[in-house]
Amino acid sequence: MKGSTEGEIVRAAPWVWGQHVAIAAAYGVIYQVALYVSFPQFLLTTGLRLACLLLLPTRYWPAIAIGEGLPLVENAVLCADKFGIPWAVLASFPTVALWMPFLKPLRERWPLHDAEGRLRMPMILVATLGAALITAAITTATLQAALLHSPGKWPDISPMKFFFAYVLGAYLGALTLTPVILALHERTRALGDAPLKLSVIWHSSLFRDIFWWVFPALACMAWLAATTHDDTLRQACRLALLWPVLGLAWRHGWHGTAVGGMGASLALAFTAKGLLDPATIQVQVVLAFALSGTLLVGTRKKQTLRAEARPERS
């Protein structure tokens, strides 16, 4: 019996290591895509990291850190001469590894869902804020290292101002992507063993609302805000991006907030005039409060949303 057990462990070892390698590779690729499409005001990589740490078992966390760290090491080595060794050391360290000591106690104390199956949105928002602060701290420290390497080269850059911009960008980046991933995960679970079909997606009232009025409204307001020369009109259009979010939240709970928030965030980023644009930051603050509040309130519609996610059976 002992020899049989040892043989099973040996045979299982390559499969276990293969899982970690596959997760590291997949995460590395997705991370690079998220980094490429991120806006300075909305760090989508923050949302990707948070969703993975919330959904994946902790035994896979080292694979995530490796998948994120390897491209960073390569970039740090290539740019070390330009920004200095201290910058290279900080830039090569995966930010997701800094989150783990903070997020692991949260996950152990509060599971993702409560006893009634409802998503613990307060815990997720606390995790989002903590992750945003950690991200801003390491990003600002990396920026400071680059500035010290070349004194006087970028005199207009204030690390403290960038710190608050990074906090806001990381927080909104997480709220842009993480709730959407969690909503998709919940709706997939609600399907059970039934296959996901295009007909199920098309008959979803959430999808139809997005297709028929949310996307056109966001696109029109973003285009008007980006093309107008009237500052008052531009700011009014940016603030109007909140209305589709509130409409989806009212009709579809936190799933609607998740999708609407992603659309509003991307539309707002399209209209931004730089990382420290005061007018954009004002709307970012309003959007952050609105998304946080509607996500908290929207979790009460859990049963309705799950019923909608189930396909009709003939």
N, C-alpha and C positions, 0 to 999 in steps of 0.2 A: 504493500500500500504506500509506503514511504517513497519507494522508487517511482511509483506511478505518479504520485503528487509532484515530485520534483521534475519529472518529465513534462507534465502539463505546464508547470511554471516556465520551464525553458522554452517550450513551444509558444507560450503566450507572450513571452518577452518581446520578440520581434514585432508582433502585432501592436503591442502597447507603444513601443518606440515609434512605430510607423504612424500611429495616430498623432503623436506629438509632432512629428516632422510634418505631417500633412496639415495640421492646424497652424503650425508656425509659417509654413509656406503660403497657405491660403490667406492668413491674416496679413502677412507681409504684402501680398499683392493688393488686397482690398485697402490696406492702410495707404499704400502709395496712390491709389486711385482717389481716396478720400482727401489726401493731402493735396493732390493736383487740382481738385475741383473746389477746395476750400477757399473762402474769402477771408481777408484779414479780420473782418468784423464777425465772422461766424466760422469758428474752427470745427469743421465737421469731424476731424480726427478725434476730438473730445467725445463726441457722440458715439463714434464707433468703439472707442476704448471702453466707455461706460457700459454700452450694451453688451459687449463681450464679457466683461467682468461680472455683470449681473446675471447673464444667462448660462455661461459655461461653468462647469464644476471647477473648483479651485485647483484640482490636480493638473488642469490644462493651462493655468496662468503662466507658468514659466515658458511654455511654448509661445504664448502671446508676446511676452517680453523679448524673446529671441527673434520672433518674426518682425517686431518693430525695431529692435536694436541693430540688426545687421545692416540695413540700408543707412542708418544713422552713422554707424561707424565708418562706412565707406565714404559718405559725404564729409565727415569730420576729417578724415585723413587727407582727402583731396583739398580741403580748404584751410588746413591748419596753418600753412604759411601766411595766408592772407589775414586771418583773424587771431592767430596765436594758439599756443598749446592749452592754456586754461579754457579758452572757448571750445577747443576741440574735445576736451574731456567732458565738459558739460553738455555739448551738443550731441555727443555719442551715447549718452545715457538715456535709455528709453523712459519716457515720462510715465508710461503705464506701470512700470516697476515702482515708481514713487507713490502711485495710488494704492498699491496693494496693502501696505500696512494700515491704511485708513479704511479701505473698503472691506477687508476681511472681517474685522470685528462687527461691522454693520450687518454683513450677511449672516454671520453666526448668531447675532442677537435678533435680527428681524429678517425672516425669509421673504422672498420676493412677493409671495401671496399670503394673506391672512387665513384664518381658519375657515372663512366663508368663501375663499377663492378670489377675493377682491385684491387687486394690486395695491401694494403699500406705497401709495404715491408720496406721502410725507418722507418716508425713508429714501425714496428715489431722488427727491428734491434736495434733501440734505447731502446725499452722495454727489449730486450734481454740483452743488455749491462748493463742497470740499474739494472735489476734483478740479473745479475751475480755479480755486485759490492756489492749489499745488501747481497746476499748469502755469499760471501767471507767474508764480515765484521762480520756477526753474527757467522759464522763458526770459524773464527779466534779468535773472542772474547771467544767463548766456549772453544777452544783449550787453550787459555791463562789462563782461569779460572782453567782448569785441571792442567796446569803446575804450577800455583801458589799454588794449593792445595798440590802438592808433589814436593817441590823445589829440584832440582838436580836429579830427577829420570829419566828425559829424556833430558840430556844436549845437545844432538845433534839437537834437534828440535828448529828451528827458526820460530816464528810466522809470521814474515814479509815475509820470503821466501814462507811459506805455503799460505799466503794471495794471492800472485800473482798466485800461482799454483791453488788455489781455484777459482780465477776469470776466469782463462783460462778454467779450468774444467767445471765450471758452464756455461760459454758462449758456449763452444762446446757441452755441454750436452743439452742445449736448442736448438742449431742448429741441433743436432742429431735427436731430437724427435719432436719438435714443428712444423717445416715445413712439416714433413710427415703427422702429424695429420691434419694440415690445408689443405694439398693437398688432402687427403682422404675426408675431409669434402667438399671441392670444387667439387671433382669428383662425390661425392654422390648427391650433389645438382644439378649437371649438368644432372644427370639421370632423374630428375623430378619424375614423378609418376611411371616410369618403374621399375620393380624389378631388383635387382642386381643378375645376373646369372654368373655361372662359365664361360659360353661361352663368356660373355662380357669381363671378366677379361683376359681370354686366348687370345682373339683377340686384346687386347690392345697392341700396339707397345711398350709401356713403359715396360709392364710386360715381353714381349718376349726379349727385350734387356737385362733386368735384368737376366732373366733365362738363356739365351744362351751365353752371354759374360761378363756381369758385375760381376755377382757372381763368376764364375770361375776365372776371372782375379784377383779379390780382394782376393779370397781364396788362390790362388797360391802365390801371392806376400806376403800376411801375413804369410803363412807357411814358405816361404823362409827367410823372415826377422826374424822370431822367432827361426829358427833352425840354421842359419848360424853363424859361429864364426868370420866372417869378418865384422868389424864395418862399413867399407865403403859400402860394398854390402848391409848390413842391412839398412843403411840410404838411399841408392838409392832405395831399394824396398819400404821403407816407403813413400818416395817422389813420387814414381810411383803410389801410391794409388790415387793420384789426377787425373790421366788421365781418369779413368772411370767416375769420377765426371764431368769433363769437357765435355766428350763425351755425357753423358746423358743430361747435361745442353744445349749443342748445339742442340740436337735432340728434347728435350722435355721441354725446358724452366725451370722455377723454380721447377716444379714438378720433373723433372729429377734431378735437383740439390738436392732436398730434399731427395729423395731415395738414390741417389749416395752418398750424404754426410753422411747419416746414415750408409751405408755400409762401407765407408772409415773410419769413426770414430771408429766403432766397430773393424774393422781390425787393425787400429793403436793401439787401446787399448789392443788388443791381443798381440801385440809385445812389449808393454811398459815394462820397467825394474824398476818400482817404480814410485811414485808420482812426485819426483823431478829429474827424469832422464833427464839430459840436452839435449841429442839427441832427446828424444821424445818431449820435450817441443819445440824445434826448429821446428819440423814438425807440432806440434799443432798450432803454430803461423801461419805458412804458410797455413795450412788447414783452420784456422779461417778466414784469409783474403780471401782465395779463395772462400769459401762458401758464405761469406758475399757479395762479388762482383758478383758472378754468380746468387745469389738469387735476387739481385737488377736488374741485366740485364734480368734475365729470366722472370720476370713478364710481359714483353712485348709480350710474346707468349700466352696470356690469351685466345684469341678467338680460336686458333688452338687446344689448350688443351681441351677446353670445347667441341669443335666439336668431338674430339676423344672419350671423355668420354661418349657421347650419344650412346646408343645401336642402332644397325641397325634395321630398321622396315621393315618387309616384306609386 
